[in-house]
Amino acid sequence: MVDWTIAGCMVLGVLMVALGVAALRTGWTLPWARGRVTRMRMYGWGLVLAGVNPVVQGLFYFHIAPDLSWDVRFFSVNALLFTGLVLIGVSQMRLPRLKRRTEVDSC
C-alpha cells in the first residue's frame, strides 16, 4: 500500500515539474492561479523546485538513486521544498506601485 502512495506522490511531483516548465517556457499557468501570479518566472522555478521533492524522495524510497545518509537526504530535499514554496509565495505578492510625478517640484 505504501508503494502506491509513494508512486502517486511521484506522479504529482512530475506534474508540478511539468507545470513549472510550462510557466517558465510559455508563461502559462492553471486558470485559478492566473489572477494571483505576478512574477511568472519565479512561480515556474518554485513549482519546479517543489515538484522535485516528491520525485527525489520516491527515487530514494525505491532505491533507484544512490543511498545517502538520512541527514543528507532529509536536509537537502526539504531545502528544495522550502525554497520552492518561498518562491511560489513571493511570486504571488503584489508589485509595489510607483508614484508618478505629475508636477515638477520647485525648490
GROMACS elastic network, one bead per residue, 0.5 to 0.9 nm:
[ bonds ]
;  ai    aj funct       b0    kb
    1     4     6  0.54699   500
    1     5     6  0.66326   500
    1     6     6  0.89608   500
    2     5     6  0.50574   500
    2     6     6  0.62203   500
    2     7     6  0.85346   500
    3     6     6  0.52336   500
    3     7     6  0.60840   500
    3     8     6  0.85397   500
    3    61     6  0.88115   500
    3    62     6  0.84344   500
    4     7     6  0.50065   500
    4     8     6  0.60051   500
    4     9     6  0.85631   500
    5     8     6  0.50844   500
    5     9     6  0.62436   500
    5    10     6  0.86255   500
    6     9     6  0.50913   500
    6    10     6  0.61987   500
    6    11     6  0.87339   500
    6    54     6  0.80580   500
    6    55     6  0.89399   500
    6    57     6  0.83981   500
    6    58     6  0.59628   500
    6    61     6  0.80087   500
    6    62     6  0.89762   500
    7    11     6  0.62954   500
    7    12     6  0.87382   500
    7    55     6  0.87413   500
    7    58     6  0.69318   500
    8    11     6  0.50859   500
    8    12     6  0.63300   500
    8    13     6  0.86104   500
    9    12     6  0.50519   500
    9    13     6  0.61204   500
    9    14     6  0.86677   500
    9    54     6  0.59547   500
    9    55     6  0.74547   500
    9    58     6  0.78263   500
   10    14     6  0.62286   500
   10    15     6  0.86049   500
   10    51     6  0.85462   500
   10    52     6  0.87694   500
   10    53     6  0.87226   500
   10    54     6  0.53458   500
   10    56     6  0.81305   500
   10    57     6  0.81303   500
   10    58     6  0.61158   500
   10    59     6  0.85974   500
   11    14     6  0.51044   500
   11    15     6  0.62456   500
   11    16     6  0.87074   500
   11    54     6  0.85399   500
   11    55     6  0.76959   500
   12    16     6  0.62280   500
   12    17     6  0.86789   500
   12    51     6  0.75631   500
   12    54     6  0.79060   500
   12    55     6  0.84914   500
   13    16     6  0.50283   500
   13    17     6  0.62534   500
   13    18     6  0.86201   500
   13    48     6  0.86340   500
   13    50     6  0.76913   500
   13    52     6  0.61443   500
   13    53     6  0.71287   500
   13    54     6  0.54546   500
   13    55     6  0.56327   500
   14    17     6  0.50436   500
   14    18     6  0.61630   500
   14    19     6  0.86468   500
   14    48     6  0.88495   500
   14    51     6  0.63256   500
   14    52     6  0.74074   500
   14    54     6  0.84386   500
   14    55     6  0.68273   500
   15    18     6  0.50312   500
   15    19     6  0.61917   500
   15    20     6  0.85464   500
   15    51     6  0.74974   500
   16    19     6  0.50900   500
   16    20     6  0.60987   500
   16    21     6  0.86243   500
   16    47     6  0.57531   500
   16    48     6  0.64202   500
   16    49     6  0.88906   500
   16    50     6  0.74699   500
   16    52     6  0.81448   500
   17    21     6  0.61783   500
   17    22     6  0.85854   500
   17    44     6  0.84557   500
   17    45     6  0.88517   500
   17    47     6  0.60626   500
   17    49     6  0.75952   500
   17    50     6  0.78886   500
   17    51     6  0.50947   500
   17    52     6  0.67638   500
   18    21     6  0.51152   500
   18    22     6  0.61708   500
   18    23     6  0.86149   500
   18    47     6  0.85802   500
   18    48     6  0.76237   500
   18    51     6  0.86810   500
   19    23     6  0.61520   500
   19    24     6  0.86110   500
   19    28     6  0.82299   500
   19    29     6  0.69886   500
   19    30     6  0.82073   500
   19    44     6  0.73431   500
   19    47     6  0.70497   500
   19    48     6  0.78091   500
   20    23     6  0.50282   500
   20    24     6  0.61793   500
   20    25     6  0.86035   500
   20    29     6  0.82634   500
   20    41     6  0.86981   500
   20    43     6  0.72405   500
   20    45     6  0.62004   500
   20    46     6  0.72977   500
   20    48     6  0.50080   500
   20    49     6  0.86004   500
   20    51     6  0.83609   500
   21    25     6  0.59719   500
   21    26     6  0.82790   500
   21    44     6  0.62418   500
   21    45     6  0.78664   500
   21    47     6  0.82560   500
   21    48     6  0.69783   500
   22    25     6  0.52290   500
   22    26     6  0.56604   500
   22    27     6  0.66346   500
   22    28     6  0.59326   500
   22    29     6  0.72644   500
   22    44     6  0.74736   500
   23    26     6  0.56583   500
   23    29     6  0.57235   500
   23    40     6  0.63215   500
   23    41     6  0.67233   500
   23    43     6  0.72611   500
   23    45     6  0.84172   500
   23    47     6  0.87769   500
   24    27     6  0.58186   500
   24    28     6  0.79759   500
   24    40     6  0.69555   500
   24    41     6  0.52682   500
   24    42     6  0.82686   500
   24    43     6  0.80847   500
   24    44     6  0.51061   500
   24    45     6  0.72433   500
   25    28     6  0.80629   500
   25    41     6  0.85851   500
   25    44     6  0.87166   500
   26    29     6  0.88562   500
   27    40     6  0.60928   500
   27    41     6  0.75635   500
   27    44     6  0.83756   500
   28    31     6  0.88377   500
   28    34     6  0.82891   500
   28    40     6  0.82797   500
   29    32     6  0.83706   500
   29    33     6  0.65731   500
   29    34     6  0.62055   500
   29    37     6  0.87151   500
   29    40     6  0.83936   500
   29    44     6  0.87191   500
   30    33     6  0.55250   500
   30    34     6  0.64760   500
   31    34     6  0.54002   500
   31    35     6  0.80626   500
   32    35     6  0.70549   500
   32    36     6  0.82357   500
   33    36     6  0.55160   500
   33    37     6  0.62759   500
   34    37     6  0.57185   500
   34    38     6  0.84552   500
   35    38     6  0.79987   500
   36    91     6  0.84927   500
   36    92     6  0.54286   500
   36    93     6  0.78408   500
   36    94     6  0.82507   500
   37    40     6  0.63403   500
   37    43     6  0.71672   500
   37    88     6  0.85583   500
   37    91     6  0.58818   500
   37    93     6  0.75793   500
   37    94     6  0.84528   500
   38    42     6  0.89928   500
   38    43     6  0.84675   500
   38    91     6  0.58679   500
   38    92     6  0.55750   500
   38    93     6  0.68548   500
   38    94     6  0.65972   500
   38    95     6  0.73204   500
   39    42     6  0.56090   500
   39    43     6  0.62742   500
   39    44     6  0.88333   500
   39    90     6  0.82700   500
   39    92     6  0.69624   500
   39    93     6  0.84084   500
   39    95     6  0.89402   500
   40    44     6  0.61333   500
   40    45     6  0.87229   500
   40    91     6  0.69358   500
   40    92     6  0.89245   500
   41    44     6  0.50398   500
   41    45     6  0.62817   500
   41    46     6  0.85501   500
   41    91     6  0.82292   500
   42    45     6  0.52161   500
   42    46     6  0.61188   500
   42    47     6  0.86714   500
   42    87     6  0.59873   500
   42    88     6  0.69050   500
   42    90     6  0.78703   500
   42    91     6  0.56291   500
   43    46     6  0.50624   500
   43    47     6  0.62544   500
   43    48     6  0.86920   500
   43    84     6  0.85499   500
   43    87     6  0.63060   500
   43    89     6  0.81384   500
   43    90     6  0.81340   500
   43    91     6  0.53159   500
   43    92     6  0.77937   500
   44    47     6  0.51828   500
   44    48     6  0.62495   500
   44    49     6  0.87093   500
   44    87     6  0.87430   500
   44    88     6  0.79745   500
   45    48     6  0.50396   500
   45    49     6  0.61430   500
   45    50     6  0.85027   500
   45    84     6  0.70348   500
   45    87     6  0.72735   500
   45    88     6  0.80907   500
   46    49     6  0.52309   500
   46    50     6  0.60205   500
   46    51     6  0.83516   500
   46    81     6  0.85937   500
   46    83     6  0.71311   500
   46    85     6  0.61486   500
   46    86     6  0.73505   500
   46    88     6  0.50357   500
   46    89     6  0.85796   500
   46    91     6  0.84684   500
   47    50     6  0.51424   500
   47    51     6  0.58198   500
   47    52     6  0.84696   500
   47    84     6  0.61868   500
   47    85     6  0.77985   500
   47    87     6  0.82817   500
   47    88     6  0.69327   500
   48    51     6  0.51209   500
   48    52     6  0.61615   500
   48    84     6  0.72510   500
   49    52     6  0.52880   500
   49    53     6  0.69355   500
   49    80     6  0.56413   500
   49    81     6  0.62185   500
   49    82     6  0.86414   500
   49    83     6  0.71163   500
   49    85     6  0.82069   500
   49    87     6  0.89814   500
   50    53     6  0.56438   500
   50    54     6  0.79935   500
   50    80     6  0.64216   500
   50    82     6  0.74662   500
   50    83     6  0.75836   500
   50    85     6  0.64188   500
   50    88     6  0.89523   500
   51    54     6  0.62907   500
   51    55     6  0.69492   500
   51    81     6  0.77389   500
   51    84     6  0.82388   500
   52    55     6  0.52225   500
   52    56     6  0.60509   500
   52    57     6  0.84913   500
   52    77     6  0.82542   500
   52    80     6  0.76162   500
   52    81     6  0.78249   500
   53    56     6  0.54168   500
   53    57     6  0.61308   500
   53    58     6  0.86059   500
   53    77     6  0.56400   500
   53    78     6  0.72049   500
   53    80     6  0.65358   500
   53    81     6  0.58302   500
   54    58     6  0.60040   500
   54    59     6  0.85442   500
   54    77     6  0.85810   500
   54    81     6  0.88983   500
   55    58     6  0.51686   500
   55    59     6  0.62680   500
   55    60     6  0.87661   500
   56    60     6  0.62699   500
   56    61     6  0.85801   500
   56    65     6  0.79304   500
   56    77     6  0.74636   500
   57    60     6  0.51509   500
   57    61     6  0.61724   500
   57    62     6  0.87681   500
   57    73     6  0.81174   500
   57    77     6  0.74906   500
   58    62     6  0.61145   500
   58    63     6  0.83593   500
   58    64     6  0.85000   500
   58    65     6  0.89895   500
   59    62     6  0.53590   500
   59    63     6  0.60352   500
   59    64     6  0.50979   500
   59    65     6  0.53652   500
   59    66     6  0.87755   500
   60    63     6  0.50216   500
   60    64     6  0.61881   500
   60    65     6  0.53571   500
   60    66     6  0.73071   500
   60    67     6  0.67709   500
   60    68     6  0.84942   500
   60    73     6  0.84131   500
   61    64     6  0.77373   500
   61    65     6  0.85150   500
   62    65     6  0.79791   500
   63    66     6  0.68880   500
   63    67     6  0.69479   500
   64    67     6  0.84630   500
   65    68     6  0.86636   500
   67    70     6  0.88144   500
   67    73     6  0.88821   500
   68    71     6  0.82722   500
   68    72     6  0.65709   500
   68    73     6  0.64650   500
   69    72     6  0.54857   500
   69    73     6  0.64124   500
   69    74     6  0.86768   500
   70    73     6  0.52234   500
   70    74     6  0.59783   500
   70    75     6  0.85602   500
   71    74     6  0.51612   500
   71    75     6  0.60517   500
   71    76     6  0.82739   500
   72    75     6  0.55242   500
   72    76     6  0.58457   500
   72    77     6  0.82172   500
   73    76     6  0.55017   500
   73    77     6  0.59105   500
   73    78     6  0.81810   500
   74    77     6  0.56950   500
   74    78     6  0.59877   500
   74    79     6  0.83798   500
   75    78     6  0.52590   500
   75    79     6  0.58709   500
   75    80     6  0.86313   500
   76    79     6  0.50981   500
   76    80     6  0.64169   500
   76    81     6  0.88451   500
   77    80     6  0.51120   500
   77    81     6  0.63721   500
   77    82     6  0.87205   500
   78    82     6  0.59987   500
   78    83     6  0.83870   500
   79    82     6  0.51532   500
   79    83     6  0.59965   500
   79    84     6  0.84528   500
   80    83     6  0.52194   500
   80    84     6  0.61053   500
   80    85     6  0.86480   500
   81    84     6  0.51366   500
   81    85     6  0.61981   500
   81    86     6  0.86324   500
   82    85     6  0.51493   500
   82    86     6  0.61511   500
   82    87     6  0.86078   500
   83    86     6  0.51346   500
   83    87     6  0.61791   500
   83    88     6  0.86511   500
   84    87     6  0.51101   500
   84    88     6  0.61963   500
   84    89     6  0.86285   500
   85    88     6  0.50607   500
   85    89     6  0.61637   500
   85    90     6  0.86094   500
   86    89     6  0.50731   500
   86    90     6  0.60897   500
   86    91     6  0.84679   500
   87    90     6  0.51216   500
   87    91     6  0.59660   500
   87    92     6  0.87265   500
   88    91     6  0.51488   500
   88    92     6  0.66078   500
   89    92     6  0.54274   500
   89    93     6  0.68775   500
   90    93     6  0.53382   500
   90    94     6  0.87817   500
   91    94     6  0.82907   500
   92    95     6  0.89912   500
   94    97     6  0.88821   500
  100   103     6  0.89878   500
  101   104     6  0.69750   500
  101   105     6  0.87147   500
  103   106     6  0.88844   500
